[in-house]
Amino acid sequence: MAGSSLRRVKIGLAYDGTNYSGSQMQPTGPTIQSVVEGALERLLDEPVRIRTAGRTDAGVHARAQVADFADHGRRELATIVKGGNALLPADIRILSAEEVSPGFDARRHTAGKEYRYFLHLANVCSPFFARHAWHIEKTLDLQSMREAMSHLVGEHDFTSFRAAGCAARDAVRRIDHAALTERHPSLWSIDLRGSGFLRHMVRNIVGTLVDVARGKIPAERVAELLVLRDRQLAGMTAPPQGLFLWEVWYDEPPVL
């Protein structure tokens, strides 16, 4: 495919965020955006700027990030996947590429996202989970954690769980699904699915849920925090390595 007019391309991305300063361009070090743009520019022989569906912070991963960019269509879509991956480091992969309407915006048109935060509950941290889960040695009360999570479902003001530097105009978001799931012996995931998320919202929720599971605060405290709207009253920000952007959708959510 070739031509002088621009086409818009939607790509799926997966990455291990351990070695990056987040998904968006930063002056402090390599980012997913800077590395992907560099590879695409080499492949397409033209400047490229990608827009991602959601921002991920330093050390956070993505199983299914979505991005879009405009180019002149000099390369086939299959070449963008194969050639792009040949130029990218092994911890970033282009999963798919498709042409979309010129007005498509990976961020603004998002209908919902799912994040999963992984907890490794064991006396000794497995080297296979160390980069992708929060290792916790102390026994947790998982039933109390589930009870606390039930208060998150619905539309709420999540001010108590937003980062201080969050630029969102308001803190009202809707959580459609919240679950604690055993994925492997000693490996659990906190699954949050909703219309949108604030900066550090998932990690701040997880830190509070772990406080509940450690017996530091009662499960009903989560409901109170939603009403109080004070970040200083909620729990710690969970470490980044346990968090994955798991799924993004643009119309109907996928079946659970």
N, C-alpha and C positions, 0 to 999 in steps of 0.2 A: 504493500500500500504506500502511495506517495502522493504528495500534493503540497500546494502552498498554504492552504487553509489549515487552521489548527484543529486537532481532534482532542477530546478529553478521554483520558484513560484512568480506569479504576483498577487498583491493584490490591491484592491481599498480602499482608506481611506477617511473618512470625519472627520473633527475635528473643534472644537471651539478653537482658538489659544489664548484666553484671558489669560489663566493661564500658558502659556509656553514661553520659551525663544527662540522660533522659531522651525523650523522643524529639523534642523541639530544639532548634538551633540555640546553642549556648556558647559564650566566649571561653568557658572554663575547660572544655575538652570535647572529644568526639561525641556526636549524638547520632541517633538513628537517622534523623533527617539529613544531617550533613553527609553521612556515609552513603545512604541510598541515593541522594541527589548526585553525589560524585560518581557513583557507578553508572547511573542512568545517563549522565552527561557524556561520559566516555562512550557509552554504547550508542547513544542517539546522535552524538556530535552536535548538540545544541544545549543551551541553558535549560534547566528543569527546576521547578519549585513544587514540592509536594505538600499537600494538605492532609493531615491525618484525622481520623474520626474522633480520636481522643488523645489527650496528652498523657504520657506516662513519665514518671519522675525517674531520677537516677537510680539504677539498680532494679527497676521494675520491668517485668517481662510482658510479652504479648504472644498469645497463641493465634489470635486472629484479628490483628489490626487491619484497618482499611485506610487507604490513601488515594488521592487522585492528583493528576498533573495534566498539563497540556503539552503537546508536541506537534510536529508537522507530519507525523505518520510515515516516517522514513523506514521504520522497522515493523515487521509483523508482530502481532501480539505475542505469539509463541516465542519469538526471539527475545522479547522483553523479559520473559520468565527465564528462559534458558541462558541467554547472554548476560542478563542482569545478575543471576546467581553465580555465573562464572567470574564476575568481577567483584562480588561481595564477599566479605569474610564469612566463615562458616556459622557464625552466631546470628546472622541475619539472612532470611530467605524470602524471596518473592514467591508466593504460593499460586497466584493467578493474575491474569490481566485481561480486561475486557474494555471495549469502547462503550462509552456512555454518552448521554446527552450533554451538549455544551454547558448547560446550566447546573450540572451535578456538582454538589459540594459534599465531600465525605464527612465533614463535621456538622454543617448546618442541617443536613437532611437526615441525620441519624434519628431513628425512631426509638432506639433503646440499646442498652449494653448489658453485658454480664461480666462481672469480675469474680474471680475466685482467689481466695487467700488460703495458702497452704500452711498447716501447722504440723510439725514433726514432733510427736509426743513420745519420747524415749529417753532412757537414762544416758545413752551414748548417741551422739549425732552421727548419722550415717553420712559418709562422704558423698553418697549419691543424691542426698537431699539438701546438702548444706547450702548450695547456691540458689535453691528454689523453694525453701520453706523456712519458717521460724521455728528453730529448735527450742523446745521447752521441756525441761527435765521433770518439774514438779507435776504431780497428778492434778488434772483439771476435772471439775464437776461439769461434765458435758451436758447433763440435763438442765442445769441452771443456765448454761450458755444458750441452749435452745429456747428456753423460756424467755430469756432476754431478747433474743432475735425476733421473737414473735411481735414485739412492740414496734419493730422497725417497718413492718409491712403497712403500706398505705401511703398517703400523701402527707408529708410533714415538713416543718421547717427544721433543717439540719444544721443550723448555726452552731450547735454544740460540737459538731463533728467536721467543721470546715477549717482549713488552714488559715492562719492569720493573713497571708498574702493572697488569698483567693480573690480573683477579680470578678466573679459572677455577681450580677446585679441583685439577685435575691437568692435565698438559701432553700427555697421550697423545691422539693424533689419527691418523686413517687417511686417507692420500692414495691415491686410486684411479687417478688419471690425471695425468701431468705431461708437458707437451709444449711445444716451442718451434716456433712457426708463423710463416711469413712471410705477412702479411696484405695487404701493399702494398709496392711498391718502397721500401725504407728503413724500413718499419714492421713490427715483429715483436711477437708476443705470447707471454708465458709463461703457459700455461694450467694451472691447478691445480684439480683437482676432488676433493672428499672429503667425509667425514662431518661435519666441522666445523673451525673455524679459531680460533686464539688471537689476541688483540689484537696487531696489527702483524706477525703471523706471515708473511703473504705478502710484505710489504714487506721484512722482514728476510731472508727467503729470497732475494728478488730481489737485494738488496744483496750477499749472499754469492755468488750466481751470477755477478754482474757482476765481482766480484773474481776469480773463476775465469776468466772470459772475458778479463780483462785480464792474466792470467798472474801475478797476485799470490799465488794459492794453487792447489794441484793439485786436480783434480776429486774425487779420493778424500777430500779433506778434509771434504766434506759428510757422508760416512758417519761420519767420526770425530767431527764436531760433534754428531751425533745421540747418540752414546755419551757424549761428555764432558758434555753438558747444562750448558753455561756460555755465557750470552748474550754475555759480554765477549770470547769467542774467535771469534765469528761476525762477519760483515761489517756494514757500515753499514745503516741503515734507508733504503730507497729512497724518493725523494720521493713525495708522495701523488698527484700529478696523473696518474700512469700507471695507477692501480689502478681497476678496475671490478668491482663485484659483478655478475657476468654472468648467473647463473641460480640459482634456488632450486627445490627439488622436495620433495615430501612423501610419495611412495611409491617407485615404481621410478625410477631416474635416466633421463633422456632418452637416446636413442641417440646415440652420438658421431658 
